[in-house]
Amino acid sequence: MCGACCRIKDGIVRVSDAEIARIAAFLRMDESEFIERETEVAPDRKSLILKSRPDGSCAYLTDDNLCRINPVKPDKCRTFPFEWTNTDSDEVCLGLIGRLDGN
């Protein structure tokens, strides 16, 4: 719960239609309003991604390192680091040190 993975500069969180619907409902927003205000087109133009703050951190990360949308957070967030990691994940997530190399 350090929030480091939520502060990765240039990190992107793709959101599916189902995730958009869940998050919008949780935030009591219309889906079209959520899309307009809270997402942008991914750099590869293949999907929508959640907008980040100017410093690159997730807009839903609170000051005490909690996720404001935790009950409905996207699968990418929910499954890290249990179902996927990047080659540099152990540099970002101190909980992974030694885990990725089999220790």
BAZA-531412 format. One record per residue (C-alpha): residue in three letters; x, y, z. Coordinates in steps of 0.05 Angstrom, whole numbers. Layout:
N
+------+--------+--------+--------+
! code !     xx !     yy !     zz !
+------+--------+--------+--------+
!  ala !      X !      Y !      Z !
...
+------+--------+--------+--------+
//
This chain:
103
+------+--------+--------+--------+
! code !     xx !     yy !     zz !
+------+--------+--------+--------+
!  met !      0 !      0 !      0 !
!  cys !     57 !     48 !    -14 !
!  gly !     24 !     74 !    -78 !
!  ala !     88 !     71 !   -118 !
!  cys !     55 !     32 !   -174 !
!  cys !      2 !     87 !   -178 !
!  arg !     56 !    140 !   -189 !
!  ile !     93 !    111 !   -249 !
!  lys !    107 !    168 !   -297 !
!  asp !     78 !    152 !   -365 !
!  gly !     43 !     91 !   -337 !
!  ile !    -23 !     76 !   -370 !
!  val !    -85 !     41 !   -346 !
!  arg !   -129 !     17 !   -403 !
!  val !   -203 !     12 !   -387 !
!  ser !   -254 !    -32 !   -420 !
!  asp !   -326 !    -14 !   -432 !
!  ala !   -346 !    -56 !   -372 !
!  glu !   -295 !    -21 !   -328 !
!  ile !   -319 !     47 !   -351 !
!  ala !   -390 !     28 !   -334 !
!  arg !   -370 !      3 !   -264 !
!  ile !   -327 !     63 !   -247 !
!  ala !   -377 !    113 !   -274 !
!  ala !   -433 !     81 !   -234 !
!  phe !   -390 !     81 !   -171 !
!  leu !   -374 !    155 !   -181 !
!  arg !   -448 !    168 !   -196 !
!  met !   -431 !    195 !   -265 !
!  asp !   -461 !    183 !   -332 !
!  glu !   -414 !    139 !   -374 !
!  ser !   -407 !    192 !   -428 !
!  glu !   -389 !    244 !   -376 !
!  phe !   -338 !    197 !   -345 !
!  ile !   -307 !    183 !   -413 !
!  glu !   -302 !    257 !   -429 !
!  arg !   -275 !    279 !   -361 !
!  glu !   -235 !    220 !   -336 !
!  thr !   -205 !    184 !   -397 !
!  glu !   -164 !    198 !   -459 !
!  val !   -144 !    160 !   -520 !
!  ala !    -84 !    114 !   -508 !
!  pro !    -18 !    132 !   -544 !
!  asp !    -28 !     73 !   -591 !
!  arg !    -99 !     97 !   -604 !
!  lys !   -127 !     26 !   -590 !
!  ser !   -166 !     41 !   -526 !
!  leu !   -184 !     91 !   -474 !
!  ile !   -140 !    101 !   -413 !
!  leu !   -151 !    135 !   -346 !
!  lys !   -124 !    205 !   -344 !
!  ser !    -66 !    218 !   -297 !
!  arg !    -48 !    279 !   -256 !
!  pro !      5 !    326 !   -285 !
!  asp !     58 !    291 !   -244 !
!  gly !     39 !    224 !   -275 !
!  ser !      5 !    195 !   -214 !
!  cys !    -64 !    163 !   -217 !
!  ala !   -120 !    214 !   -207 !
!  tyr !   -154 !    165 !   -159 !
!  leu !    -95 !    157 !   -111 !
!  thr !   -109 !    191 !    -45 !
!  asp !    -57 !    227 !     -2 !
!  asp !    -55 !    167 !     44 !
!  asn !    -40 !    119 !    -14 !
!  leu !   -109 !     90 !    -20 !
!  cys !   -149 !     80 !    -83 !
!  arg !   -211 !    124 !    -85 !
!  ile !   -245 !     73 !   -132 !
!  asn !   -217 !     10 !    -99 !
!  pro !   -282 !    -30 !   -101 !
!  val !   -286 !    -20 !   -177 !
!  lys !   -214 !     -8 !   -197 !
!  pro !   -192 !    -32 !   -266 !
!  asp !   -167 !   -103 !   -275 !
!  lys !    -97 !    -78 !   -290 !
!  cys !    -94 !    -48 !   -221 !
!  arg !   -130 !   -105 !   -187 !
!  thr !    -84 !   -159 !   -216 !
!  phe !    -15 !   -127 !   -207 !
!  pro !     32 !   -159 !   -187 !
!  phe !     -3 !   -226 !   -181 !
!  glu !    -21 !   -237 !   -254 !
!  trp !     28 !   -191 !   -290 !
!  thr !     91 !   -150 !   -280 !
!  asn !    138 !   -110 !   -324 !
!  thr !    213 !   -121 !   -328 !
!  asp !    223 !    -61 !   -283 !
!  ser !    166 !    -76 !   -234 !
!  asp !    214 !    -96 !   -178 !
!  glu !    245 !    -26 !   -183 !
!  val !    176 !      5 !   -173 !
!  cys !    145 !    -44 !   -123 !
!  leu !    189 !    -57 !    -63 !
!  gly !    144 !   -116 !    -45 !
!  leu !    171 !   -152 !   -107 !
!  ile !    245 !   -149 !    -91 !
!  gly !    270 !   -220 !    -95 !
!  arg !    203 !   -248 !   -118 !
!  leu !    215 !   -238 !   -192 !
!  asp !    281 !   -274 !   -192 !
!  gly !    252 !   -334 !   -156 !
!  asn !    275 !   -318 !    -85 !
+------+--------+--------+--------+
//
